[in-house]
Amino acid sequence: MTAVYAEEMADLLGLTINELFEQYGAPQTVYAVRGNKVGQDDVVFRYPMGDFYLYRDQVWQVALKSAYDVNIGDNRETVQSVLGERSRQIGRSILLFLSGQAWPRVLRVDFDDSDVVSAIFIYRPDF
């Protein structure tokens, strides 16, 4: 399996399960994530490059350890510097809206109590 860059990961949003299997084979692990509301549960396929969240039969979100020069463990100041003025702070997260597709895509960087990056997601907010 070849390495996939975060920018390419954003292009994987919307892939069907069949397309995901064709490109990457079977996942290492499959697990469920409970949503905040009934019916918001996700099935997640874990691959070496990231975790793919599925809605019905399409990828709607990918969790990564690194994306767009932001890494798990970076501090908030570093992230704001890297993502620049186009990014927006919303609560404990920084959002960057990405261009290049027919549907909206967002990079979300979450921080822990110490203002250190705890999670990085690229997702489709229209799902």
C-alpha positions in Angstrom: 0.0 0.0 0.0 1.4 3.4 -0.9 1.4 6.4 1.3 -1.4 8.9 0.9 -1.0 12.6 1.6 -3.6 14.5 3.5 -4.6 16.6 0.5 -5.3 13.3 -1.3 -7.3 12.1 1.7 -9.7 15.0 1.3 -10.4 13.7 -2.2 -11.3 10.3 -0.7 -14.4 11.7 0.9 -17.4 10.4 -0.9 -15.8 7.1 -1.9 -18.1 4.1 -1.7 -17.2 1.0 0.3 -16.4 -0.9 -2.9 -14.1 1.9 -4.1 -12.4 2.0 -0.7 -11.8 -1.7 -0.8 -10.5 -1.5 -4.5 -7.9 1.1 -3.5 -6.8 -0.1 -0.1 -8.1 -3.6 0.4 -9.7 -4.8 3.6 -9.3 -2.6 6.7 -7.0 -3.5 9.6 -9.9 -3.0 12.0 -13.6 -2.2 11.9 -15.3 -0.4 14.9 -18.4 1.6 15.7 -18.5 5.2 17.1 -21.6 6.2 19.0 -23.1 9.6 17.8 -24.7 12.2 20.0 -28.2 11.4 18.7 -30.0 8.2 17.8 -29.1 7.3 14.2 -25.8 9.2 14.2 -23.6 6.1 14.8 -20.8 5.5 12.4 -18.9 2.4 11.2 -15.2 3.2 11.0 -12.6 1.3 8.9 -9.1 1.7 10.2 -6.2 1.7 7.7 -2.6 2.6 8.3 -3.1 6.1 6.9 -6.2 6.9 8.8 -9.7 6.0 10.0 -12.5 6.2 7.5 -16.0 7.0 8.9 -18.9 5.7 6.8 -22.4 6.9 6.4 -24.4 4.2 4.6 -22.0 3.2 1.9 -19.8 6.3 1.6 -16.8 7.9 3.4 -17.9 11.1 5.0 -15.0 11.7 7.4 -11.3 10.7 7.8 -9.3 10.9 11.0 -5.6 11.5 10.6 -2.4 11.9 12.7 -1.1 14.6 10.4 -2.8 16.8 7.7 -1.8 20.1 6.0 1.4 20.4 8.1 -0.6 20.0 11.4 0.3 17.1 13.6 -1.1 15.4 16.7 0.7 17.0 19.6 1.2 20.5 18.0 0.2 23.5 20.1 -2.6 25.9 19.2 -0.2 28.7 18.3 1.6 26.5 15.8 -1.6 25.3 14.2 -2.9 28.9 13.9 0.4 29.9 12.3 0.3 27.0 9.8 -3.4 27.3 8.8 -3.3 31.1 8.6 -6.1 33.7 8.4 -8.5 31.5 6.5 -9.0 29.3 9.5 -11.7 29.9 12.1 -11.7 29.0 15.8 -14.9 27.4 17.0 -14.9 26.3 20.7 -12.0 23.9 21.2 -11.4 23.4 17.5 -9.9 25.2 14.6 -11.7 24.8 11.2 -10.4 25.4 7.7 -12.8 25.1 4.8 -11.1 23.4 1.8 -11.8 24.0 -1.8 -11.5 21.8 -4.9 -14.6 19.7 -5.0 -18.2 20.0 -5.9 -19.2 19.5 -2.2 -17.9 21.2 0.9 -15.0 19.8 2.9 -13.6 20.9 6.2 -10.3 20.3 8.1 -11.1 20.3 11.8 -8.3 20.3 14.4 -9.4 19.5 18.0 -7.4 20.5 21.1 -7.2 19.0 24.6 -7.2 20.9 27.9 -3.6 21.8 27.4 -4.2 23.4 24.0 -2.4 20.5 22.2 -3.8 18.9 19.1 -5.7 15.8 20.1 -7.5 14.9 16.8 -7.4 15.9 13.2 -10.4 15.3 10.8 -11.3 16.0 7.2 -15.0 15.7 6.7 -18.0 16.6 4.6 -20.3 18.9 6.7 -23.2 18.1 4.4 -23.5 14.6 5.7 
